[in-house]
Amino acid sequence: LQDSGVPIFFYEFQHRPSSFAKIKPEWVRADHGAELAFMFGGPFLMDESSLLAFPEATEEEQQLSLTMMAQWTQFARTGDPNGEGLPLWPSYNQLGQYLEISPTPRVGHKLREARMHFWTETLPAKIQQWQQTQKGRKALGEL
């Protein structure tokens, strides 16, 4: 997708919602899908029957939700999440820039680079090595 020329905007949600205090151990920060409540205005929903609602949200979390809703709306409208009064969200590029979403957002670089080494370097090298071995076996079988 990156080679298609279409801008890509990558993020990692890093805020531990205050609602986690009751249901998750302290070592859990943001987990998969935690940003959805913020993207869809959960801090402003008072009906606790909604899966996204968390009326105990702090003012900081309400502001984070407003910012995220503005960014996603801007992206849907223009294809670019950047706009006046919004945090800079660089497009993903060769530098691996992305937005670390939290009450104090910042631009990050090469998310979990050391952990990703397996997927970007080790595994492709092993696959190539295996393919070469298979070609060698096929050539021997043709003799």
Secondary structure, DSSP 8 states (H G I E B T S, - for coil): -GGGT-----EEE----GGGGGTS-TT--S-TTTHHHHHTTGGG---TTSTT--TT--HHHHHHHHHHHHHHHHHHHHS----TTS-------TT-EEEEESSS-EEEESTTHHHHHIIIIIHHHHHHHHHHHHHHHHHHHT-
